[in-house]
Each structure stands twice: as C-alpha cells, then as structure tokens.
C-alpha cells in the first residue's frame, strides 16, 4: 500500500453554496475533463440535511453543471458552464465516450418543483437529458424524458453521476429507477446521440433496494458495483455486485465491507470509495479479486487520508490515478502513483 498522497482543494464553494458531484472523462484526444455541480445555498438547511424528500441541495435547487480541463503538470482550467442549448437547471452528470469518439453526457433537470422522490409517472417528472459532442465546448442536447420513462415504466429515474464505460462501442449509462417504493438499476446504451439498447433490469436480493451504480469493463464482463439505498446509518456496510454480458446479469449478491453508502467509481478491478462505515470519510483505492471466482477479497492499494471523502471519481494519466472527491462543500484532488 502506498502512503497517503497530498490533497489539494480544486473547486472551493461559492459563499454558502457547494461544489459537488464530480464526473471525470478522458476524451478521444487525450484531454481529461471534470464535470461537477455548482449548487447555490439551499433555501433552508445545509446541503447534507435530509428533509424526507430530497437532499436540500439536490434538484429542484437551481443547480448547474460546470466543467474544467486538466492540463499538463496537473493544472486545471477555470470552471465554465455547459454551452447554451440545454436546460437552465442541470445536475448529476454521467459521462463516457462511445466507439466513434463522441462524448455522451446524461444528467437530470427539472422544469418545476419536482425532485426524485416526488416525481410520478402520471404527473410531474424529474427530467432526463442527454448531451453529446466531441467535447464539452460544443454539445447537442436532447430531452430523453419520455423515451426513458416509457422504456422503464418509472415514477422517477436519474443517471448515476461520474464516469462510465463503453460496451461494444456504446456508452453504458446506469440509471437508478424507482417505481412506487421499489428501486432497481437499468443500464441504457447511447451511441451517436441516440439510445441503441438497454440491459435487463438489475434487481437486488429480497428487501435490498439498489442505488447509485458504477460500471466497470473487467475480464470481458460488464460489472455493476451498486450502492445499497440509504444514507448514513442505513445502507452502510455492504454493496451489491453483479456482472454479465451487457444485456443480462449474474451474481447480484451482497459484498460486506466498510462503506457508508455513497457514490463511488470502479475501473477494471480498482475501486475508489469512502472506506468507513459510519461517515463519508477515509477515502481509499482497493484492488478486487473477481467476484465470479468466489468470495471477493479487497487489497488496499492506497489510502487517501482520514478526512472527509464524499462522492468521488478517478481518471488515469500515465502511471497516476487522479482522484477528485467531495470535501468541505468543495472538490479536492489527490494524485496517486500506482
């Protein structure tokens, strides 16, 4: 295991607001792009307060997605909003690159006061948007709400934030789907700005509701590493692992580990997450053994310190893993030599 790397603040919050929800992608031309939410201070409470419906800083708060580019020697550009053409309110970017080199961005929006928990199939719905292009400077947009709700029969859905993988040249977008009180995961495929297929629903064991999911292409399989639905004190201490051919799933069994229940990122056999059960803190990089070979074993490759560590993502540049994570209402970066 390597020593804890130095961390630095990458995006500080504006006033009482927050910078949250990192999503990293490496474009076809080699550029590393970070997407994140710029979130104004909520009308009441703090961004970490749970009010029974949605997190106080989640939609329908007037959030917007911004982006930055990582240049040589670790310098980052100033944040810029997404180009005009999409909705004015946007949040929770999921991003990947298809086989033709086009970047696809899936995100949530709202045109009213509705959030995830109060969205209804036959009423006002949380909106689902896609954007695509060669990079973040020049994007085309489409409102995918009707198409995705028709496919899934959902009352509410959103794409899990962060980077994702491509399968057979199509970007795999993991959606959290709620129908009534039941929640599962549905992977939808995008290429060239169009939906080109979907996997069967991924459902947890009896009584287990799946939440935000990171996808990994590993050993010829698509692996889903799912958060268990809940917040601090609920949904902690385990994740759900499943794998398959990109259309059907096997496994879907519980993997017990020190985890508080949080968005995370998996690339091949490497998994970046908060390594404590009782708090979003103690970030670490794990190397996993294949779950289809028996009980999962996890080796800690690098500890990222004992401080706060919320939603996170990782990109690889040379022999470094660049980890971006939430801390102190802002975004921080740690570069780890592997």
N, C-alpha and C positions, 0 to 999 in steps of 0.2 A: 504494500500500500504506500502511495506517495504521501508526502507531508501536505498539510492544508495549504492551498495556494492563497496568495493575497487577493483580496476582493476590493473592488472599487465601485463607487456609485456611477452609474451610466446615465440614468434619467432621474432627476430629482422631481418630486411632486410640485405642482404649481399651487402655492398657497395651501389651503386646507384640502385640496384635491388629491388625486392618486395617479400614478403611472403604473399600470398593471397589465397582465395577460401577455407575456412575451411569446412570439412565434418567430422562429428562425428558418431561413431557407437559403440554400446555395443555388444560384441561378446557373443556367447553361454556360454563361460567360465567366463563371467562377466567382462572381460577386456574392458576398454574404449580406443578406438583408434581414433586419429585425423589424417586425411589426409589433405594435403594442397599443393598449387602450390609454387614451388621455381622458381621465374621468374627473369632472368637476366635483367639488364637495357636495355630498348628498344633502337633500333638503333638511333631513334630520338624522341624528345618529352618526356613527362612524362607519366607514366602509366595511369594517369587519363585523358589524352588528347584524344579527339575523332577526328579521322582523316578522317571520311567519309566512311571508310570500316570496320575496326575492331578497338577495343581499342588497343593502342600502345603496351601494354604488353600482349595481348592475342596471341593465335596462329595466325600466324606461328612463333612467337618468340620461341626460343628453351627452352621452359619450361619443368619442370619435376615434377611429383608428389612425395612428401615425406610423411613419416608417423612418428608418435610418440605415445607412450603408456602412459596413466596416471596411476601412481602407488598410493599406499596408501599415505594419508596425502597430496594429491594434487601434488606430484612430477611428473614431466614428463621426459621421456627418451630423449636422444639426437635424432634429426631428422635423419632418414635413408631413402634412396631412395627405390622405389619398387624393388623387386627382378628382376634379369635378366630374359629375356624371352619375354618381351613385346617390344613395340616400344621405341625408344630412346627419343622421344618427347611426352609428355603427359600433360594433363591439365583438370581441372574441374571434380573432382571425385564426383560421386553419389554413395552412399553405403548403403547397407542393408543386412539383414540376412534372409535366407529362412527357411522354416519349418524344414529342416533337419540340421540346424545349420551352413550351409555354407554361408560365406560372399561373396557377389557379389559387384563388383566394375565396374561401367560404366564410361568411360572417353573419351575425344576427343584426336585426334592426327592428324598429317599431315606428308605427305612424300614429300612435295614440298613447295610452297609459298602460298598455298591457305588457307584462313580463312573462317569463317562462311558466310560473306556477299558476297564473290566472289566464293563460291562453286556452282557447277552446276551439275544437274543430268546427263547431257550428256557430262560432261567434268571432270576436276579435282575436287575431292570432299573432303570435310572435313571428316576425317576418324572417325569411331566409333568402339571403342574397349571395350571388357569385360574382367575382370579377376575374378577368384573365387578360394576359398580355405577355410581352417579352420581359417585362419588369414593372416595378411599381410606378414608374413615371407616366406610363401610357396604358390605361386599362379600359376595357369594355365591361359593362355591367349588365346583369340580368336578374330580375326578381324571380327566384325559384320557388316561392312560397307555395303556389297552387300545385305545381308538379310534385314537390316533395311531400306535401300533406296528402295528396291523392295516393301516392305510392305507399305511404306508411300507415295511413289512417290515424295519424297522430292528433292529439289535442295540442301538443307542443313539441317542438324539436329545435335543436341547435347543434352546430358542428363543434366538436371538441377543439379547443384552441391549441395552437402550436404547430410545429412542422409535421408533415406526414409523408408517406412513401407512395411510389407508383407501382402498380401491378399490371403487367402486360401493356405498359405504356400509358395507362390511365391513372390519374391521381385518385388515391383511396381516401375518401372523406368520411371519418367516423362521426355519425350523428347520434346524439342521445335523444331517444324517442319516448315521450310519455303519452299513454292512452289511459285515461282515468287515473287510477292510482298505480298502474303498472308501468315500469320503466325498463327499456332494453336498449341495445345498441344496433344500429343499422349502418353498414358501410355502403356508401354510394360512390360510383366511379364517374370521373369527369375527364374529358379529353377535348381539346379544341373548343372549349367553352360550352360543351354540351354534356348532358348526362348520358352515359353509354352503358349503364348497367348497375346492378346492386347485388350485394350478397344477401343470403337469407338472414332473418333476424338472429341476433346473438342474445340469448336469454340466460340469466344466471340460475343457479340452483334454487330450489323452492325457498321462498322467503328472502332471497337476495336480489336486490334491485341494482342494476348496473348503472354507472355514471360515466364521467369523462374517461375516454379511452385513447391510449397511444398505440399506434400500429407500427409494426416492425417487419421488414422483409428479412427472414432469417432461415438459412439452411433450406431454401426452396419453398418455404412456407410463409403465409401471412399470419403474424402473431398479434393478437389483441391482448393488451395488458390494461385491465379495466379497474378504475376506482370503484369501490363499493359506495352506494349512495349514502350520504350523511355528512355531518360536519364534525368539528372537534368533539370527541366523546361518542360519536355514532359513526359507523362505517370505518373505524380505525382498526389497525391490527391485521388487515388482510387485503389482498387484491384478488381479482379473478383473471385467470389466464386461459386463453383459448387459441386454437391455431387451425389452419385449414388451407384450402387451395385458392382462396379469394372469393369463393362462392358459398361453400359450406364450411361448417365449423366442427371441430372436435374439442375435447377437453372441457372447457368452461368449469374448471374446478378452483376452489379457494386455495390461495397461496398465503400462508400466515407469515407475517414479517412485521418489523417495526415501521409503521407507516400511519400517518394521521388521517388519511383520506384526503387526497389532493391531486390536482392535475400534475402530470409528470411526463417524461419523454423516454422512449426506448428506441435505440438504433442498433440493429442486429442484436447482439447479446448484451449490449451495455444499457443500463437503466439508471436514469438520474431522477432522484426524488428526495423529499424530506425524510430523514432517517429516524424520526422519533414518532412514537405512538401518541403522545399527549399534546403535541404542538407542531405547527408548521415551522420546523427549525432543524438544524443539523443536517444540511444537505450532504449527499454522498452519491458517488458513482459506483454502481455494482456491476459485476460481470456474472451473468446467469448461466447455469447449465441448461441444456434443452429440456423443457418440461415433458416432452413426449418420450424421454428416456427414463422417466421415473420422478422421484421427488426432486423439486427444484432446490439447488444449492446456489447461494449467492456469496461471491467474494467481493469485499470492499476494495475497489481499485484506488479510490481517492476520497478522502474526507474533505468537505468544503467548509469546515468550521462549525462551531456550535451556535452561531447566530441564527436569526430568523431566516427562513427559506421557504417561500411560498410557491406559487406556480413557477415553472421553470421550462427551459428548452436548451438544446445544445446543438452546435454545429462544429464540424471538424475542418481545421485549416492546417494542412501539413500533419505534423505529429502532435498538434494541440487540439484539445477539446475546449471550445469556448462555451461556457455555461452562462446563461442570463437568467436571473431569478428575482423574485419579489422580496423586498426588504424595506422596512421603514417607509411605507407608502410610495416607494420608488422602485426602480430597477437597478440591479447590480450585476457586475460581470466578474467571473473568475476564469482565467485561462490555465488549463491543466495539461501538463506534458504526460503523454501516455506511452 
